[in-house]
Amino acid sequence: MNKANKILIGVVLALVLFSYWGFFLAYRENVPLTAVISVNGDIVVQLKLDESISKHFIKVPGPLGTSVVEVKPGAIRMKSSPCPGHYCTKTGWIDRPGQVVACIPNRVIIKISPDKESLDAISH
């Protein structure tokens, strides 16, 4: 492999990385997010995580007891839960589409997804 090939590979790799990084930032900043809280697969609460909401707590009853979810503009987390290991509370704040907080023993799931109104197309 000569010097010209190495330079070409480096330039192409840099373009791919910068394109990915730019797409990630643009996608994250422009897409309204929706948080879905479910217990045993049934949706309990669905709310938009936009800047107009104020910081508040939601009590979610589960099989082991009540979990407390904390919401702030743009993010959500499991504040407390009656589960034995408290791994769900250690997950911390989630703020991007696809992120999930799961309390398996109490069967409470928090999932972030893009707002359905913001989707341009759906692929099957």
C-alpha positions, 0 to 999 in steps of 0.5 A, a space after each residue: 500500500 503506497 502513501 497515496 492510498 493511505 491518505 485516501 483511506 484516512 480522508 474517507 474515514 474522517 469524512 465518514 466519522 464527521 458525517 456520523 457525528 453531524 447526523 447524530 447532533 442534528 437528529 438529537 437536537 431537532 427531534 421532539 422526544 416522548 417518554 413511555 412508562 409501562 407496567 407489565 407491558 401496559 402503557 401507564 403514562 406517555 409524555 413529551 419531554 420538551 422544554 415546556 414541562 417542569 421538573 416533577 415526579 410520577 408514582 408508578 405502582 408495580 407488583 413489588 410496590 411503588 416506583 418513583 420516576 423523575 421527569 425534567 425538560 429533555 430527560 427522565 430517570 427512575 428516582 427510586 424503586 422497591 426492587 432488591 438491586 436498584 439497578 434501574 436507579 443506577 441507570 441515571 438520566 436517559 435523554 435519547 431515542 432508544 434508551 430504556 430504564 428497566 426495573 425487571 423485578 417491579 416490571 416497570 419500563 421507561 422508554 424514550 422514542 421520537 415523537 410520532 408527529 416528527 417522523 418523516 417516513 416509516 419503513 417495514 
